[in-house]
């Protein structure tokens, strides 16, 4: 579940006249790290790392290139959101849904709220007041504490003047085995694929983990911490209370984020950082 399928071939020139020069059809929607043939994707130049741009996908971008499959936009994410919402409005989008499968050996409070299309492994415990949204997978021997929300919609939108364009969210959350999610913590679902929590990972109370983040195995995230979108936390990391991690960074294996730190760049493996902004100590 890392891309969105469309019900038929769509030519953007038929959706809006401003795309009249786009001759390629699309039949799916993807993220930039999973570009597939005949997909629609956006790429911002500030996040472009020089990778080769394919010729077989329609790419919305603020990079100035002469390729026929590229559509220039000053705000490619905004343009992408507009098109995606229009495709939803016209009912061209096939929504991703996982198969419902809840183990009879799990213990689920009658005072929790479970949507359809979720999976919960054996011996997992869902306490009262928990909300589990669709497209959530919870492994074996997990505990989801009271008040936690798993699979919340992400805080993802674009503005143009006074108008707000919400980014459609169709992914989910995948939690590995033997992990704990603390009370009143929130894990947002991925845009297309899964926001992931690894095995044996402990997440404390009042922790926010934003969309598309990938949290490794044996990670500890303590109370009041905020993990931005598309953050990768490698294995055996300790994140101390009230730490804040900006979007799109990597926290290396065996590292330690000190209490109250504000992390705005990648952290190397086997290091300890502290402060605002954080620095190696």
C-alpha positions in Angstrom: 0.0 0.0 0.0 2.4 2.7 -1.2 0.5 4.2 -4.1 -3.0 5.0 -5.2 -4.7 3.4 -8.2 -7.2 5.2 -10.5 -10.2 3.5 -12.0 -9.2 4.4 -15.5 -6.6 6.2 -17.6 -6.7 10.0 -16.9 -5.4 12.7 -19.2 -4.8 15.9 -17.2 -5.5 17.9 -20.4 -9.2 16.7 -20.0 -9.3 17.7 -16.4 -8.1 21.3 -17.0 -7.1 23.2 -20.1 -4.0 24.6 -18.4 -2.5 21.1 -18.8 -3.2 21.0 -22.5 0.5 20.3 -23.3 0.5 17.2 -21.2 0.0 14.2 -23.5 0.7 11.4 -21.1 -2.0 9.6 -19.2 -1.9 8.7 -15.5 -3.5 5.6 -13.8 -1.9 6.0 -10.3 -0.7 8.5 -7.8 2.7 8.1 -6.0 5.2 9.7 -3.7 8.6 10.9 -5.1 10.5 8.0 -3.5 8.3 5.5 -5.3 7.7 6.9 -8.8 6.0 4.3 -11.1 5.1 4.3 -14.7 2.1 6.5 -15.6 1.9 8.0 -12.1 1.3 11.5 -10.9 3.9 12.8 -8.5 5.3 16.2 -7.3 8.9 17.2 -6.6 10.0 20.4 -4.8 13.4 21.6 -5.8 14.4 22.3 -2.2 14.0 18.5 -1.5 15.5 17.5 -4.9 18.8 15.6 -4.4 19.8 15.4 -8.0 18.2 12.0 -8.6 17.3 11.1 -12.2 13.8 12.1 -13.2 11.9 9.4 -15.1 10.3 10.0 -18.4 7.3 7.7 -17.9 5.5 9.7 -15.1 3.8 13.1 -14.9 5.8 15.2 -12.6 4.6 18.5 -11.1 7.7 20.5 -10.1 9.3 23.9 -9.6 12.5 22.6 -11.3 12.9 24.1 -14.7 13.5 21.3 -17.1 12.6 20.8 -20.8 11.2 17.3 -20.4 7.7 16.8 -21.9 6.4 14.9 -18.9 7.3 17.7 -16.5 4.7 20.3 -15.6 6.2 23.5 -14.1 4.5 25.0 -11.0 5.7 27.5 -8.5 3.9 25.4 -5.8 4.0 21.8 -7.0 2.6 20.4 -3.7 -0.4 22.8 -4.0 -1.0 21.8 -7.6 -0.7 18.1 -6.7 -3.3 18.6 -3.9 -5.7 20.3 -6.3 -5.5 17.5 -8.9 -5.8 14.8 -6.2 -8.9 16.4 -4.7 -10.4 16.8 -8.2 -9.8 13.1 -8.9 -11.5 12.2 -5.7 -14.4 14.5 -6.4 -14.9 12.8 -9.8 -14.7 9.4 -8.1 -11.7 8.2 -10.1 -9.7 7.1 -7.1 -9.6 3.6 -5.7 -9.2 3.9 -2.0 -6.7 1.6 -0.3 -8.2 -0.8 2.3 -6.5 -3.6 4.2 -8.4 -6.8 5.1 -10.0 -6.8 8.5 -8.4 -9.3 10.9 -8.6 -9.2 14.7 -7.2 -12.0 16.7 -9.6 -13.7 19.1 -6.6 -13.8 21.6 -6.4 -10.0 21.7 -8.1 -8.1 24.6 -10.1 -5.1 23.4 -12.0 -2.8 25.7 -15.6 -2.4 24.9 -15.0 1.4 25.5 -12.5 1.6 22.7 -13.4 2.7 19.1 -12.3 0.5 16.2 -13.0 1.3 12.6 -13.2 -1.2 9.8 -10.2 -2.5 7.8 -7.8 -3.0 10.8 -5.6 -5.9 12.0 -4.7 -6.7 15.6 -2.4 -9.6 16.5 -2.7 -12.1 19.2 -2.3 -11.1 22.9 -2.4 -7.4 22.1 -4.3 -5.2 24.6 -6.4 -2.2 23.5 -7.4 -0.2 26.6 -10.6 2.0 27.0 -10.8 5.2 25.1 -8.4 4.1 22.4 -9.4 5.1 18.8 -8.0 3.0 16.0 -8.7 4.3 12.5 -8.9 2.3 9.3 -5.8 0.8 7.6 -4.1 0.2 10.9 -2.0 -2.9 11.6 -1.0 -3.8 15.2 1.3 -6.7 15.8 1.4 -9.4 18.5 1.8 -8.6 22.3 1.3 -4.9 21.9 -0.4 -2.5 24.4 -2.2 0.6 23.3 -2.9 2.7 26.4 -6.0 4.7 27.2 -6.8 7.7 25.0 -4.3 6.9 22.2 -5.3 7.6 18.6 -3.8 5.3 16.0 -4.2 6.4 12.4 -5.2 10.0 12.8 -5.4 12.2 9.7 -2.2 14.2 9.3 -1.9 17.9 9.6 -1.2 18.3 5.9 -2.5 21.2 3.7 -1.6 24.0 1.4 -2.8 27.6 1.3 -3.5 29.9 -1.6 -4.7 33.3 -0.4 -7.5 32.6 2.1 -8.3 29.2 0.6 -7.1 26.0 2.1 -6.4 22.8 0.1 -6.2 19.7 2.3 -3.9 16.9 1.2 -5.9 13.7 0.8 -4.6 10.9 3.1 -5.0 7.3 2.1 -2.3 5.4 3.9 -2.2 3.8 7.3 -0.2 2.9 10.4 1.8 -0.3 11.0 3.0 -1.2 14.5 5.3 -4.2 15.0 5.3 -6.8 17.7 5.8 -6.3 21.5 5.4 -2.5 21.3 3.6 -0.1 23.6 1.9 3.2 22.7 1.3 5.4 25.7 -1.9 7.2 26.9 -3.1 10.1 24.7 -0.4 9.6 22.1 -1.2 10.2 18.5 0.2 8.4 15.4 -0.8 9.9 12.1 -1.3 7.7 9.1 0.9 7.8 6.0 0.0 9.8 2.9 0.1 6.8 0.6 1.9 4.0 2.6 2.4 3.3 6.3 3.7 5.3 9.2 5.7 2.6 10.8 6.6 1.7 14.4 9.0 -1.2 14.8 9.2 -4.2 17.1 9.9 -3.8 20.9 9.5 0.0 20.7 8.2 1.9 23.7 6.3 5.2 23.2 5.3 7.1 26.3 2.4 9.4 27.1 1.5 12.5 25.0 3.8 11.7 22.1 3.0 12.9 18.5 4.3 11.0 15.5 3.5 12.6 12.2 2.7 11.1 8.8 5.1 8.9 6.9 7.6 8.6 9.8 9.5 5.4 10.2 10.4 4.4 13.8 12.8 1.5 14.1 13.1 -1.5 16.5 14.0 -1.1 20.2 13.3 2.6 20.2 12.3 4.5 23.3 10.3 7.8 22.9 9.5 9.5 26.2 6.7 11.8 27.2 5.8 15.0 25.4 8.0 14.4 22.4 7.0 15.5 18.8 8.2 13.6 15.8 7.7 15.5 12.5 6.6 14.1 9.2 8.8 11.7 7.2 11.3 11.3 10.0 13.4 8.1 10.1 14.4 6.9 13.5 16.8 4.0 13.3 17.1 1.1 15.8 18.0 1.5 19.5 17.5 5.2 19.7 16.5 7.0 23.0 14.5 10.2 22.7 14.3 12.0 26.0 11.2 13.9 27.2 9.8 16.9 25.3 12.2 16.5 22.4 11.1 18.0 19.0 12.3 16.6 15.7 11.8 18.6 12.5 10.4 16.9 9.3 12.5 14.9 6.9 15.5 14.1 9.1 17.3 10.8 10.0 18.2 9.9 13.6 21.0 7.4 13.4 21.2 4.0 15.1 22.1 3.9 18.8 21.9 7.7 19.2 20.4 9.6 22.2 18.4 12.8 21.9 18.6 14.8 25.1 15.7 16.2 27.1 13.9 19.2 25.5 16.2 19.1 22.4 15.1 20.7 19.1 16.6 18.6 16.3 16.8 20.4 13.0 19.3 18.2 11.1 20.3 14.5 10.8 21.9 12.9 13.8 24.8 10.5 13.2 24.9 7.0 14.6 26.2 6.4 18.1 26.0 10.0 19.1 24.3 12.1 21.8 22.8 15.5 21.0 21.3 18.1 23.3 20.0 21.7 23.1 18.1 24.2 21.0 19.1 23.7 18.3 20.6 20.4 19.2 24.4 19.8 19.0 26.6 16.8 19.6 27.9 16.5 23.2 
